[in-house]
C-alpha cells in the first residue's frame, strides 16, 4: 500500500508523518535513500514523502517529493548545509527586547539567511513588556524603513498576538531565532492548548537555553501550521556566492545596479553606489557592517 504524507518531525531515523487521509504514522527511511547523504538533510519537517507498507511491517519512506521551498543555513563552523524546514511559505524571525537582549547584528544575520532562501519574512519582537515602546520603535526603525514587517508582541501579556494569528492562519510557517527569545512561549500564548515545554533564560550566562530540541510541525487551533525550530547556535549562510550577498540586504539590492562595476563588493571599489549611500546616511552603517562581516565569512568559506 502506497500513500503520501507530510513529515511532522523525526529523530533517530524514525519520522512522524501525517498522511493525506489524516492519520499520524511512524515511518523509517528506506535503506537506499540513506546512501551518500546525511540522513537529517534527506528528510526534514515539512517534507512531503511517499510511503509504502509491506504486510505487517512499518511504514517506509520510499521517496521525498520535490520541495517547493526550503530554509537552509550553514551548520556550525563546518562547511555543510543544515536544512531546517521544507515547503514553508513564510519565516517569522523571533527576537526579544531583553533576556536575551536585542542584537541588531544577530537580527541582520537571521534576515539574511531568510532572504538567501527567498522566503517571505516577518520580524517578531517578543517580550515587549520588558522594554519601553519608544525603545522598541527605535531599535526596529531601520528594519521598517527598508520594508520589513515588524510585529512587536508579548507572549506574557498577550499584546500583539491577534496580528500574529492573522499572519499564521492557513499557512505553513517557520519560527526561527536565538535560544531564549520565547518561541515556544509565543506559540503557547497563541494557542494555549499546545502546552509546549519552556525554560527560563540562564541567569548566569544571560542567554537562552534550548527548549525545542528538534524541528517539529505544530498544528494551530485557529488554523495553519508552524515549524517550531531549536534556537540556532550559529547563523551562517549556505550556498551563497560572495558577489550575491548584496541581494540578501534589500537596501543594497536596490543600489547595486548603480555601481560602476557589476562585480562590486561594496568595500573600496570606485564609484560604488552603496559606499556613497553609507557615507550620506541613506544606508544604515550598522547594517552595512553586518554585510561586511558576513561577506568576509563567505570569502573565508570559499
N, C-alpha and C positions, 0 to 999 in steps of 0.2 A: 504494500500500500504506500503510495506517494502523496505528499501534501506539502504546502508552502506555509511558512510561518515567519514571525518576527522574533529576533533574538532579544530577550529581555535583560539577561546578564549571563555571566559564565565564570567558572573557576575550576582549575584543575582538569581542564579538558571536558568538563560537563557543562552543558548550556541549558538554560531555561528558555523555552521557545513557546510563543503563543501562535497557535495555528489559525488559519483563516476561518476555521469552524468555532474559534473562541476557546479552545482547550489549551491549558498550560501544561507542557510536557517537558521532560528532561531528555536531552539528546547528546550523543557523543560524536566526536569528529571521525569521519571515515579515514582509515589509515592512509590512503593515497593522498589526501589533502594535506597531511602533516609534512610531507617530504619537501625539504628545501626552503621552508619558510618558518618564521617564528609563529607558533600557534596563536598567540594573542593578536597578531597582525592579520590573521586569516579571518577570524570571526569576532565581531565586537557588537556591543549593544546597538540596536537599530538596524543591523543587517537583516536582509530577507534571505531565507535559506530554503532549500528544497530538502525535505525529509523523506526517509524511507524506513520501513519496518519489515523485518522478516520473522514470520511465526510469532513466538512469544518474546523475542529479543527486544532490546531497547531501540528507541528511535535513533536514527543515524543521520548526521548532516552530510548529504551527498554532494551538495553544490551551494556555493554562496552566489546569489544573484548579483548582477552588476549594481554598484552603488550610484545613486543619483548625486549624493554629496558625501563628504567625509570631513571630519575635523582631525588634523594630523599635527603633531608637534615633534620636535627633536627630543629624544629620550635622554635625560640626564646630560652628562658630558660626552656621551658616546656619539657615534655617527650613524645611528639607525633611527628609523621613524617609530613613533608611538601613535597608533590610530586610536583616538579617544572614543569616537562615535561615528555612526554611519546613517545616511539618509535623513539627517536633521534639516529643518527648514530655517532655523534661526538659532543664534547663540546669545545667551544672556551672560555677560561678563559681570560677576558679582564681586564687589569690593566693599569695604566698610569705612566708616568715618573714623572710628577708633577701635582698638582691641581686635585685630591689629590695625595700626594707623594707615590712613590713606596714603598711597605711594604713587605719585604720578608716573615715575619711570616704569613701575610694575604694570600700571594700567596701560601704558603705551605698548608694552610687550604683549599683553593679552589681546589688545585690539589688533596689533599687527599679525598675531597668529590667526585670529579670526578672519582678517582681511585676506591673508595669504591663502585661505581656504574658500574664499569668495562666498561667505555666508552673511546673511543679514545679521546685524549686531545691535544690541541694546546694552548700555552701561547702567547697571543697577547698583546704587549706592545704599547699602544697608546700615543699620544702627544709627539712623539719623537722630534718634533720641539721645545719643551721647554727644552730639555736637550742636552748634548754633546754625540755624538755617542760612545765615549770611556766609558762614564759613564753608558750608557745603556748596553754596552757589558759586563762591569764589574759586574753589578747587575744581569745579566741573565746568566753569565757563568756557575754557579753551576747547573742551570736547563738544559742547553745544555749538560753539562758533564754527567748527569745521563740519557740522552736520550730523553728529551722533545724537541718537535719542538717549537722554539721560533721565533715569527714573529714581528719585530718592524714595526710600522706603524704610520702615522699621518693623521687623518681624515681632518685636516686643509689644509695640503699641498698636500695630495694625495700619499705621499711616501708609498710604500709597498702594496698598495691596490690591484694591479693585482695579487699578491700572494694569498691574502685572497679570491679574487673572484674564483681563481682556487680551493681553499680548499672547498668553499661553493657550487660550481656549481654541480647541480644534486643530492644534498644530503639534508637530513633534519638535521639541526644542531641546537644547543642551545648556546646562548651567556649568560654567567654569569659573575658576577664581582661586585665590590662595586659600590655604587652610585657615580655619578660624573666622572667616568673614560671615558665616551664618547661612550657608546654602541650605543645609538640612533644616535649620530653624525656620528659614524663609518658606520652605516647602510645607513644613508643619503648620505654619501660620496661614498659608494659602489654603490648605486642606487639612484641618485638624484630625481627620480620620487616619491620616498616614502614620502618625506616631513614630517618625523616624528617630533614631538614636542621635543625640547631640552631646557635645563635650564643651567644657569651658576653655577659653584661651589660657595657655600656660602663663601663670603669673610670674614664674621665674625667668622664662625666656622672652615673654612678651610677644609671642607669636602663636599662631593657631596650631591645633593638633588635628590629625586626620580623624574624621568620623566615618565617612564613606570610604570603604577600602577598595572597592572596585566599581566601575561604571555600571549603573543599572537603570532600567526604564521604570519610571514611576507613573502610574495612572492617576489622573486628577479627577476628582469627583465632579467638578464643574465643566469638564471636557478638556481633551488634549492629553499629551504625554510629555514627560520631561526626562532627559537622561541626566541623572544626578552623578557627578563625577568626583573622584577624590581630589583634594587640593593639589595643585601642581607643585612639585618640589623644585622644578626648573621650568623656565618658559623660553623655549627656543623655537625658531622657525626651521622647518624641514623642506628640502626640495626647492629652495628659493635661491636664484642666482643673485649675486650682489647688485648687478645692474638693474634688477627688477624690484629691489626692496622699496624704492620710492613709490611704487604702485600700492603699497600697504599703508601709506600715510596720505590720506585724502588731500591735505593741503599741499603736499609736494607733488602728488599726482596731477593736480590742476596746473602746476607750473612747469613741469618737466619739458613740455614741448617748446617752451620759450627759451630753453638753454641753447647755447651755441652748438654744443656737441651732443649728439644722440646718446653717446655712452657716458654722459656726465654723471659722476657720482656725488656731486654737490659738496665737495670738500674744499678744493682750492682751484678748480678749473676757472679759466677766464670766461667772462660773460655768462655766468651761471645765474639763472633767474631765482633759484632757491636761495643762494647766498645773499643776493641783493634783498630778497624779501625778509630774510632773517635780520639783516642789518637795519632795515627800515622798520622792523617790528611787525610786519604783516604776517610773519610766521613765528609762532612761539618758540623761543630759544630752547626751552626745556624739551619740547617735542623734537626739535632738531637734534639736540644732544642725544636723545634716545635713539633716533635714527642712526647717528654716527656709531653708537655703541653696538647696535645690532649689526650694522654694516661690517664693523671690524670682526665680529664673531663669525659672520658668514664667510668672510675672506679667509680667516684662520681655519675654518672647517674645510675649505677647499684644498 
